[in-house]
Amino acid sequence: MSGDVENIVLEILKHIQAEIADLRGEISEGRAEMTENFGVIDKRLGSVEGRLLSVEDSLRRQRRDIAGLLVIAKSAAGDLALQIEAVERRTAALEGTR
């Protein structure tokens, strides 16, 4: 009888040992798959980071261009104001001579 119990315990232990080995294999496969997936994610992240840097560069250039255009527009508006003022003075002078 004790031999049967020992055999059953040994069978249970062998079964547990086999399941532990299977679990270790699954964990190892999961780690390999996770490492591969992280590689893909790192690649995508690098691509997104590159695009973000490109967008930031474009944004800086556009801000600089807009600032330049604003300076040109203010200068043109100032020149126009001076020209309008000269026309108004001439008009006033002509109206005064009548």
C-alpha positions as CSV (number, residue, x, y, z in Angstrom):
1,M,0.0,0.0,0.0
2,S,2.7,2.5,0.9
3,G,4.3,1.6,-2.5
4,D,1.2,2.7,-4.3
5,V,1.1,6.0,-2.4
6,E,4.8,6.6,-3.2
7,N,4.1,5.8,-6.9
8,I,1.1,8.2,-6.9
9,V,3.2,10.9,-5.2
10,L,6.0,10.4,-7.7
11,E,3.5,10.6,-10.6
12,I,2.1,13.8,-9.2
13,L,5.5,15.3,-8.7
14,K,6.5,14.3,-12.3
15,H,3.3,15.9,-13.6
16,I,4.1,19.1,-11.6
17,Q,7.6,19.1,-12.9
18,A,6.4,18.7,-16.5
19,E,4.0,21.6,-16.0
20,I,6.7,23.8,-14.6
21,A,8.9,23.0,-17.6
22,D,6.1,23.8,-19.9
23,L,5.4,27.0,-18.0
24,R,9.1,28.0,-18.3
25,G,9.0,27.3,-22.0
26,E,5.9,29.5,-22.4
27,I,7.6,32.2,-20.4
28,S,10.7,32.0,-22.5
29,E,8.6,32.2,-25.7
30,G,6.6,35.1,-24.2
31,R,9.9,37.0,-23.5
32,A,11.2,36.4,-27.0
33,E,7.9,37.6,-28.5
34,M,7.8,40.6,-26.1
35,T,11.4,41.5,-27.1
36,E,10.5,41.3,-30.8
37,N,7.4,43.5,-30.2
38,F,9.4,46.0,-28.3
39,G,11.8,46.1,-31.3
40,V,8.9,47.0,-33.6
41,I,7.6,49.6,-31.1
42,D,11.1,51.1,-30.8
43,K,11.3,51.3,-34.6
44,R,7.9,53.0,-34.8
45,L,8.8,55.4,-32.0
46,G,12.0,56.4,-33.8
47,S,9.9,57.1,-36.9
48,V,7.4,59.2,-35.0
49,E,10.2,61.0,-33.2
50,G,11.8,61.8,-36.6
51,R,8.5,63.1,-37.9
52,L,8.0,65.2,-34.8
53,L,11.5,66.8,-35.2
54,S,10.6,67.6,-38.8
55,V,7.4,69.2,-37.8
56,E,9.1,71.2,-35.1
57,D,11.7,72.4,-37.7
58,S,8.9,73.4,-40.1
59,L,7.1,75.3,-37.3
60,R,10.3,77.2,-36.5
61,R,10.8,78.2,-40.1
62,Q,7.2,79.2,-40.5
63,R,7.3,81.4,-37.4
64,R,10.5,83.0,-38.6
65,D,8.9,83.6,-42.1
66,I,5.7,85.0,-40.5
67,A,7.8,87.4,-38.3
68,G,9.6,88.6,-41.5
69,L,6.3,89.1,-43.3
70,L,4.9,91.0,-40.3
71,V,7.9,93.4,-40.4
72,I,7.4,93.9,-44.2
73,A,3.7,94.5,-43.7
74,K,4.3,97.1,-41.0
75,S,6.8,98.8,-43.2
76,A,4.4,98.9,-46.1
77,A,1.6,100.1,-43.9
78,G,3.8,102.9,-42.6
79,D,4.8,103.9,-46.1
80,L,1.2,103.9,-47.2
81,A,0.2,106.1,-44.2
82,L,2.9,108.6,-45.2
83,Q,1.8,108.6,-48.8
84,I,-1.9,109.1,-47.7
85,E,-0.8,111.9,-45.4
86,A,1.1,113.6,-48.3
87,V,-2.0,113.3,-50.5
88,E,-4.2,114.8,-47.8
89,R,-1.8,117.7,-47.3
90,R,-1.8,118.4,-51.1
91,T,-5.6,118.1,-51.2
92,A,-5.9,120.5,-48.3
93,A,-3.5,122.9,-49.9
94,L,-5.5,122.8,-53.2
95,E,-8.8,123.3,-51.4
96,G,-7.3,126.3,-49.6
97,T,-6.4,128.0,-52.8
98,R,-10.0,127.9,-54.2
